[in-house]
Amino acid sequence: MQKRNVVNSPRLLELKNTRRKIFIRKVVIIVLGFLLILGSLVFISRIKQLNITSVETTGNKVIDSEAITEFINTEIKGKYLWLFPKTNILLYPKNKLQVNLGEKFKRLTDINLSMGKDKKLIVSVNEREPEYTWCGVVPPQNDNKEICYFLDKEGYIFDEAPYFSGEVYFKFYGTTGKENPAGVYLAKGYFDKLITFKNTLTNINLKPVILYIEDGEDLKIYLSRSGANILGPEIRVKKDADFQKMAENLKAALDTEPLLSKFKKEYSSLEYIDLRFGNKVYYKFK
């Protein structure tokens, strides 16, 4: 008796073909539906009423508005996946724009983006105020023209400064770790302590004009002194010192003889005052 081939029976083959056709039909429907939805989304995303029409900047004084606008227009040019425009008000890269604007224009801070009337992108910013300058790794020994950068009150180096003669801004020197220092926080972690010490020196009738952060553990604060050599007397301290205590020791020494009289009469010959050795105050005149 011949065995019946159940697997290849006409009825089973017909059932398999039917299932295959149903499966293919479902796939086609899903693909067509996906393409229809995708096409609709692409169409909607390109509607003029849903796209940024222009850029307006507020709060900037030094940075040119056209430069900011040109940068943003470049950033939002093109499409995501060659389909969705980056100018769409729901899709434009807001966070990335904020970060990139800050990196491109170091002077800018508090960058905020929002949509205004008529789909205008409003770029609201503040600009860092120059408080000090950074002028190199090591203080020069003569009055040659220097390339300096502005620092804000937090020690952030943000922009090249124009040339100033004389003591217009308090100057910092020291390694920043970068060839172009813009975008670096100088003396991060203890910059505020340096400024406090500098202000304390001013309050006790000294005139600090330069602070040099050496590669080791020492700092040198140079006082103002006219003459061919721009570097005046230096005050030596350690980076990890108790600056308040150092200032108190210095004031006590300046109010006590013999330094009291020598400082007043022979200031032009003062070379240094050293505060690195506990409560001791060492000094040297030429």
Contacts in CASP RR format, 6 or more apart in sequence:
PFRMAT RR
TARGET T0000
AUTHOR 0000-0000-0000
METHOD contacts of the structure
MODEL  1
MQKRNVVNSPRLLELKNTRRKIFIRKVVIIVLGFLLILGSLVFISRIKQL
NITSVETTGNKVIDSEAITEFINTEIKGKYLWLFPKTNILLYPKNKLQVN
LGEKFKRLTDINLSMGKDKKLIVSVNEREPEYTWCGVVPPQNDNKEICYF
LDKEGYIFDEAPYFSGEVYFKFYGTTGKENPAGVYLAKGYFDKLITFKNT
LTNINLKPVILYIEDGEDLKIYLSRSGANILGPEIRVKKDADFQKMAENL
KAALDTEPLLSKFKKEYSSLEYIDLRFGNKVYYKFK
6 12 0 8 1.000
38 83 0 8 1.000
41 84 0 8 1.000
42 83 0 8 1.000
42 84 0 8 1.000
44 50 0 8 1.000
45 83 0 8 1.000
45 84 0 8 1.000
45 85 0 8 1.000
45 88 0 8 1.000
45 90 0 8 1.000
45 91 0 8 1.000
46 85 0 8 1.000
46 88 0 8 1.000
49 119 0 8 1.000
50 88 0 8 1.000
50 89 0 8 1.000
50 90 0 8 1.000
50 119 0 8 1.000
51 85 0 8 1.000
51 87 0 8 1.000
51 88 0 8 1.000
51 89 0 8 1.000
51 119 0 8 1.000
52 76 0 8 1.000
52 87 0 8 1.000
52 88 0 8 1.000
52 89 0 8 1.000
52 92 0 8 1.000
52 115 0 8 1.000
52 119 0 8 1.000
52 120 0 8 1.000
52 121 0 8 1.000
53 118 0 8 1.000
53 119 0 8 1.000
53 120 0 8 1.000
54 118 0 8 1.000
54 120 0 8 1.000
54 121 0 8 1.000
55 68 0 8 1.000
55 69 0 8 1.000
55 72 0 8 1.000
55 73 0 8 1.000
55 120 0 8 1.000
55 121 0 8 1.000
55 123 0 8 1.000
56 120 0 8 1.000
56 121 0 8 1.000
56 122 0 8 1.000
56 123 0 8 1.000
57 65 0 8 1.000
57 68 0 8 1.000
57 69 0 8 1.000
57 123 0 8 1.000
57 124 0 8 1.000
57 125 0 8 1.000
58 122 0 8 1.000
58 123 0 8 1.000
58 124 0 8 1.000
58 125 0 8 1.000
59 124 0 8 1.000
59 125 0 8 1.000
59 126 0 8 1.000
59 127 0 8 1.000
60 68 0 8 1.000
60 108 0 8 1.000
60 125 0 8 1.000
60 127 0 8 1.000
61 127 0 8 1.000
62 107 0 8 1.000
62 127 0 8 1.000
62 159 0 8 1.000
63 105 0 8 1.000
63 107 0 8 1.000
63 108 0 8 1.000
63 125 0 8 1.000
63 127 0 8 1.000
67 105 0 8 1.000
68 101 0 8 1.000
68 105 0 8 1.000
68 123 0 8 1.000
68 125 0 8 1.000
71 100 0 8 1.000
71 101 0 8 1.000
71 104 0 8 1.000
71 105 0 8 1.000
72 97 0 8 1.000
72 101 0 8 1.000
72 121 0 8 1.000
72 123 0 8 1.000
75 86 0 8 1.000
75 93 0 8 1.000
75 96 0 8 1.000
75 97 0 8 1.000
75 100 0 8 1.000
76 86 0 8 1.000
76 87 0 8 1.000
76 92 0 8 1.000
76 93 0 8 1.000
76 97 0 8 1.000
77 86 0 8 1.000
78 85 0 8 1.000
78 86 0 8 1.000
79 85 0 8 1.000
79 86 0 8 1.000
80 86 0 8 1.000
80 91 0 8 1.000
84 91 0 8 1.000
85 91 0 8 1.000
86 92 0 8 1.000
86 93 0 8 1.000
89 115 0 8 1.000
89 119 0 8 1.000
92 121 0 8 1.000
94 113 0 8 1.000
97 113 0 8 1.000
98 111 0 8 1.000
98 112 0 8 1.000
98 113 0 8 1.000
101 108 0 8 1.000
101 111 0 8 1.000
101 123 0 8 1.000
101 125 0 8 1.000
102 108 0 8 1.000
102 109 0 8 1.000
102 111 0 8 1.000
106 128 0 8 1.000
106 156 0 8 1.000
106 157 0 8 1.000
106 158 0 8 1.000
106 159 0 8 1.000
106 182 0 8 1.000
106 183 0 8 1.000
107 127 0 8 1.000
107 128 0 8 1.000
107 158 0 8 1.000
107 159 0 8 1.000
108 125 0 8 1.000
108 126 0 8 1.000
108 127 0 8 1.000
108 128 0 8 1.000
109 125 0 8 1.000
109 126 0 8 1.000
109 127 0 8 1.000
109 128 0 8 1.000
110 124 0 8 1.000
110 125 0 8 1.000
110 126 0 8 1.000
111 123 0 8 1.000
111 124 0 8 1.000
111 125 0 8 1.000
112 123 0 8 1.000
112 124 0 8 1.000
112 125 0 8 1.000
113 121 0 8 1.000
113 122 0 8 1.000
113 123 0 8 1.000
113 124 0 8 1.000
114 121 0 8 1.000
114 122 0 8 1.000
114 124 0 8 1.000
115 121 0 8 1.000
115 122 0 8 1.000
116 122 0 8 1.000
128 150 0 8 1.000
128 152 0 8 1.000
128 156 0 8 1.000
128 158 0 8 1.000
128 159 0 8 1.000
129 152 0 8 1.000
129 153 0 8 1.000
130 150 0 8 1.000
130 151 0 8 1.000
130 152 0 8 1.000
130 159 0 8 1.000
130 161 0 8 1.000
130 169 0 8 1.000
131 150 0 8 1.000
131 151 0 8 1.000
131 152 0 8 1.000
131 153 0 8 1.000
131 155 0 8 1.000
131 169 0 8 1.000
131 170 0 8 1.000
132 150 0 8 1.000
132 151 0 8 1.000
132 155 0 8 1.000
132 169 0 8 1.000
132 170 0 8 1.000
132 171 0 8 1.000
132 172 0 8 1.000
133 148 0 8 1.000
133 149 0 8 1.000
133 150 0 8 1.000
133 151 0 8 1.000
133 161 0 8 1.000
133 164 0 8 1.000
133 169 0 8 1.000
133 170 0 8 1.000
133 171 0 8 1.000
133 172 0 8 1.000
134 148 0 8 1.000
134 149 0 8 1.000
134 151 0 8 1.000
134 157 0 8 1.000
134 171 0 8 1.000
134 172 0 8 1.000
134 173 0 8 1.000
134 174 0 8 1.000
134 176 0 8 1.000
134 181 0 8 1.000
134 186 0 8 1.000
135 146 0 8 1.000
135 147 0 8 1.000
135 148 0 8 1.000
135 149 0 8 1.000
135 171 0 8 1.000
135 172 0 8 1.000
135 173 0 8 1.000
136 146 0 8 1.000
136 147 0 8 1.000
136 148 0 8 1.000
136 173 0 8 1.000
136 174 0 8 1.000
137 173 0 8 1.000
137 174 0 8 1.000
137 175 0 8 1.000
138 173 0 8 1.000
138 174 0 8 1.000
138 212 0 8 1.000
139 171 0 8 1.000
139 173 0 8 1.000
139 210 0 8 1.000
139 212 0 8 1.000
139 222 0 8 1.000
139 230 0 8 1.000
139 231 0 8 1.000
140 146 0 8 1.000
140 230 0 8 1.000
141 229 0 8 1.000
141 230 0 8 1.000
141 231 0 8 1.000
142 228 0 8 1.000
142 229 0 8 1.000
142 230 0 8 1.000
143 228 0 8 1.000
143 230 0 8 1.000
145 163 0 8 1.000
146 163 0 8 1.000
147 160 0 8 1.000
148 160 0 8 1.000
148 161 0 8 1.000
148 163 0 8 1.000
148 164 0 8 1.000
148 169 0 8 1.000
148 171 0 8 1.000
149 157 0 8 1.000
149 158 0 8 1.000
149 159 0 8 1.000
149 160 0 8 1.000
149 161 0 8 1.000
149 181 0 8 1.000
149 182 0 8 1.000
150 157 0 8 1.000
150 158 0 8 1.000
150 159 0 8 1.000
150 160 0 8 1.000
150 161 0 8 1.000
150 169 0 8 1.000
151 157 0 8 1.000
151 158 0 8 1.000
151 172 0 8 1.000
151 186 0 8 1.000
152 158 0 8 1.000
153 195 0 8 1.000
154 185 0 8 1.000
154 191 0 8 1.000
154 192 0 8 1.000
155 185 0 8 1.000
155 186 0 8 1.000
155 187 0 8 1.000
155 191 0 8 1.000
156 183 0 8 1.000
156 184 0 8 1.000
156 185 0 8 1.000
156 186 0 8 1.000
157 176 0 8 1.000
157 181 0 8 1.000
157 182 0 8 1.000
157 183 0 8 1.000
157 184 0 8 1.000
157 185 0 8 1.000
157 186 0 8 1.000
158 182 0 8 1.000
158 183 0 8 1.000
159 182 0 8 1.000
160 182 0 8 1.000
161 169 0 8 1.000
167 209 0 8 1.000
167 224 0 8 1.000
170 198 0 8 1.000
170 208 0 8 1.000
170 209 0 8 1.000
170 210 0 8 1.000
170 211 0 8 1.000
171 209 0 8 1.000
171 210 0 8 1.000
171 211 0 8 1.000
172 186 0 8 1.000
172 187 0 8 1.000
172 210 0 8 1.000
172 211 0 8 1.000
172 212 0 8 1.000
172 213 0 8 1.000
173 210 0 8 1.000
173 211 0 8 1.000
173 212 0 8 1.000
173 213 0 8 1.000
174 186 0 8 1.000
174 212 0 8 1.000
174 213 0 8 1.000
174 214 0 8 1.000
175 213 0 8 1.000
175 215 0 8 1.000
176 184 0 8 1.000
176 186 0 8 1.000
177 184 0 8 1.000
178 184 0 8 1.000
185 191 0 8 1.000
186 213 0 8 1.000
187 194 0 8 1.000
187 213 0 8 1.000
190 239 0 8 1.000
193 243 0 8 1.000
194 211 0 8 1.000
194 219 0 8 1.000
194 243 0 8 1.000
196 243 0 8 1.000
196 244 0 8 1.000
197 221 0 8 1.000
197 237 0 8 1.000
197 243 0 8 1.000
197 246 0 8 1.000
197 247 0 8 1.000
198 208 0 8 1.000
198 211 0 8 1.000
198 221 0 8 1.000
200 243 0 8 1.000
200 244 0 8 1.000
200 247 0 8 1.000
201 208 0 8 1.000
201 221 0 8 1.000
201 223 0 8 1.000
201 235 0 8 1.000
201 247 0 8 1.000
201 250 0 8 1.000
202 208 0 8 1.000
204 247 0 8 1.000
204 250 0 8 1.000
204 251 0 8 1.000
204 254 0 8 1.000
206 223 0 8 1.000
207 223 0 8 1.000
207 224 0 8 1.000
208 221 0 8 1.000
208 222 0 8 1.000
208 223 0 8 1.000
208 224 0 8 1.000
208 235 0 8 1.000
209 222 0 8 1.000
209 223 0 8 1.000
209 224 0 8 1.000
210 220 0 8 1.000
210 221 0 8 1.000
210 222 0 8 1.000
210 231 0 8 1.000
211 219 0 8 1.000
211 220 0 8 1.000
211 221 0 8 1.000
211 222 0 8 1.000
212 219 0 8 1.000
212 220 0 8 1.000
212 221 0 8 1.000
212 222 0 8 1.000
213 219 0 8 1.000
213 239 0 8 1.000
214 220 0 8 1.000
216 239 0 8 1.000
217 238 0 8 1.000
217 239 0 8 1.000
217 240 0 8 1.000
218 236 0 8 1.000
218 237 0 8 1.000
218 238 0 8 1.000
218 239 0 8 1.000
218 276 0 8 1.000
219 236 0 8 1.000
219 237 0 8 1.000
219 238 0 8 1.000
219 239 0 8 1.000
220 234 0 8 1.000
220 235 0 8 1.000
220 236 0 8 1.000
221 234 0 8 1.000
221 235 0 8 1.000
221 237 0 8 1.000
222 231 0 8 1.000
222 232 0 8 1.000
222 233 0 8 1.000
222 234 0 8 1.000
222 235 0 8 1.000
223 232 0 8 1.000
223 233 0 8 1.000
223 234 0 8 1.000
223 235 0 8 1.000
224 232 0 8 1.000
225 232 0 8 1.000
225 233 0 8 1.000
225 267 0 8 1.000
225 268 0 8 1.000
233 267 0 8 1.000
233 270 0 8 1.000
233 271 0 8 1.000
233 272 0 8 1.000
233 273 0 8 1.000
234 271 0 8 1.000
234 272 0 8 1.000
234 273 0 8 1.000
235 250 0 8 1.000
235 272 0 8 1.000
235 273 0 8 1.000
235 274 0 8 1.000
235 275 0 8 1.000
236 272 0 8 1.000
236 273 0 8 1.000
236 274 0 8 1.000
236 275 0 8 1.000
236 276 0 8 1.000
237 243 0 8 1.000
237 246 0 8 1.000
237 275 0 8 1.000
237 276 0 8 1.000
238 276 0 8 1.000
241 275 0 8 1.000
241 276 0 8 1.000
245 279 0 8 1.000
246 275 0 8 1.000
249 275 0 8 1.000
249 278 0 8 1.000
249 279 0 8 1.000
249 281 0 8 1.000
250 273 0 8 1.000
250 275 0 8 1.000
250 281 0 8 1.000
252 281 0 8 1.000
253 259 0 8 1.000
253 273 0 8 1.000
253 281 0 8 1.000
253 283 0 8 1.000
254 260 0 8 1.000
254 263 0 8 1.000
259 281 0 8 1.000
259 283 0 8 1.000
262 270 0 8 1.000
262 285 0 8 1.000
263 270 0 8 1.000
266 285 0 8 1.000
269 285 0 8 1.000
269 286 0 8 1.000
270 283 0 8 1.000
270 284 0 8 1.000
270 285 0 8 1.000
270 286 0 8 1.000
271 284 0 8 1.000
271 285 0 8 1.000
271 286 0 8 1.000
272 283 0 8 1.000
272 284 0 8 1.000
273 281 0 8 1.000
273 282 0 8 1.000
273 283 0 8 1.000
274 281 0 8 1.000
274 282 0 8 1.000
274 283 0 8 1.000
275 281 0 8 1.000
END
